[in-house]
Amino acid sequence: MRSVHVNCRICDAELPDGAMFCGECGSSTSATPESRRKLDPRPGDTTIVHPIARRNSGVISIPVGGFLAPPAEAERDERSPVADAPGSGAPETPVAESPAARRVGESDRFRLRFSTGETRIVFGSGLIGRKPLPQPGEQFDHLVQIADRTLSVSKTHLEFGSHDGVLWIADRFSGNGTMVRRPDDGAVRCEPGRRYQVPRGSTIELAQQQVIVD
């Protein structure tokens, strides 16, 4: 049977037969510009970068249900209703320290070190981007804003949370996609909408910016 070549409806890259997502922009093959805007209805002004830089060979993507991650040490996960408002500084602790926040153990907190020079201590759930915006009905503990002058990071680029003391992320149909590089493991290109566990010591690549998880 003759192969039928199709192109990504987001970036127009040629896709191999049976592809579930685009290897260039990270979009699902079923994604359309309209479906991507559902998670962020504001005008898109992300600078598209092709392709995402690959520092190591062997980029891996395993589109299965649930989390995509290596085994991790289990820790207890607790949530707090404290919001981490964006700022220009680099705080080493959450902006507001309520009684609920103080009950969160050190093993349930994560330090995010951004290549832009910013640092955030987070726990629970949150959004990361240039101007992260929750959708109606969504509630998060943190809204972490990145000062990205290149505009390669989307306004609402990714969502994060924790599971058994391990951080997870999910790309929110960003313009340039997200990659995870785990310690002693290959690079994983994140399929939009799916959760990927990110052990401490891993690096998250958001287009031209990086985040190290401690």
VENSUL-V18880 format. One record per backbone hydrogen bond with DSSP energy under -0.5 kcal/mol. NH is the residue of the N-H (numbers start at 1). CO is the residue of the C=O. E is the energy in kcal/mol with one decimal. If there is no record, write none. Layout:
# VENSUL-V18880
nh:NH co:CO e:E
nh:NH co:CO e:E
This chain:
# VENSUL-V18880
nh:5 co:3 e:-0.6
nh:6 co:15 e:-0.9
nh:8 co:13 e:-3.1
nh:12 co:8 e:-1.3
nh:15 co:6 e:-3.2
nh:19 co:16 e:-1.8
nh:22 co:27 e:-3.5
nh:26 co:22 e:-1.3
nh:29 co:20 e:-2.2
nh:31 co:28 e:-1.8
nh:36 co:32 e:-2.2
nh:37 co:33 e:-1.4
nh:38 co:34 e:-0.6
nh:38 co:35 e:-0.6
nh:39 co:36 e:-0.8
nh:40 co:37 e:-0.7
nh:47 co:151 e:-3.2
nh:48 co:46 e:-0.7
nh:52 co:24 e:-0.6
nh:55 co:53 e:-0.6
nh:60 co:187 e:-4.2
nh:64 co:62 e:-1.7
nh:68 co:195 e:-0.7
nh:69 co:67 e:-0.6
nh:75 co:164 e:-2.1
nh:84 co:141 e:-0.6
nh:85 co:83 e:-0.9
nh:98 co:96 e:-0.7
nh:102 co:98 e:-2.2
nh:103 co:99 e:-0.9
nh:104 co:101 e:-1.3
nh:105 co:103 e:-0.5
nh:108 co:105 e:-1.4
nh:109 co:106 e:-1.4
nh:110 co:122 e:-2.8
nh:112 co:110 e:-0.6
nh:112 co:120 e:-3.3
nh:113 co:111 e:-0.6
nh:113 co:212 e:-2.5
nh:114 co:112 e:-0.6
nh:114 co:118 e:-3.0
nh:115 co:210 e:-2.4
nh:117 co:114 e:-2.0
nh:120 co:112 e:-2.1
nh:122 co:110 e:-3.1
nh:122 co:120 e:-0.6
nh:126 co:160 e:-2.1
nh:127 co:142 e:-1.7
nh:128 co:158 e:-2.7
nh:129 co:144 e:-1.9
nh:130 co:154 e:-1.9
nh:131 co:155 e:-1.1
nh:138 co:135 e:-2.6
nh:141 co:125 e:-0.9
nh:142 co:125 e:-1.3
nh:143 co:84 e:-1.6
nh:144 co:127 e:-3.0
nh:145 co:143 e:-0.6
nh:146 co:129 e:-2.2
nh:148 co:146 e:-1.7
nh:149 co:147 e:-0.8
nh:151 co:148 e:-1.0
nh:157 co:128 e:-1.7
nh:157 co:154 e:-0.6
nh:158 co:128 e:-2.0
nh:159 co:170 e:-2.7
nh:160 co:126 e:-2.7
nh:161 co:168 e:-2.0
nh:163 co:166 e:-2.5
nh:166 co:163 e:-1.3
nh:167 co:198 e:-0.6
nh:168 co:161 e:-2.8
nh:169 co:196 e:-2.3
nh:170 co:159 e:-2.3
nh:171 co:194 e:-0.5
nh:172 co:157 e:-2.6
nh:173 co:171 e:-0.5
nh:179 co:205 e:-2.0
nh:180 co:188 e:-2.6
nh:181 co:203 e:-2.8
nh:182 co:180 e:-0.6
nh:182 co:186 e:-0.9
nh:185 co:182 e:-1.7
nh:188 co:180 e:-2.9
nh:189 co:60 e:-1.4
nh:190 co:178 e:-2.6
nh:190 co:188 e:-0.6
nh:192 co:26 e:-1.1
nh:193 co:171 e:-2.4
nh:194 co:191 e:-2.0
nh:195 co:66 e:-0.5
nh:196 co:169 e:-2.5
nh:197 co:68 e:-0.7
nh:198 co:167 e:-3.9
nh:201 co:213 e:-4.2
nh:202 co:199 e:-1.7
nh:203 co:181 e:-2.5
nh:204 co:211 e:-3.4
nh:205 co:179 e:-3.3
nh:206 co:204 e:-0.6
nh:206 co:209 e:-2.5
nh:207 co:177 e:-0.7
nh:207 co:205 e:-0.7
nh:209 co:206 e:-2.4
nh:211 co:204 e:-2.5
nh:212 co:113 e:-2.6
nh:213 co:202 e:-2.4
nh:214 co:111 e:-2.6
nh:214 co:212 e:-0.6
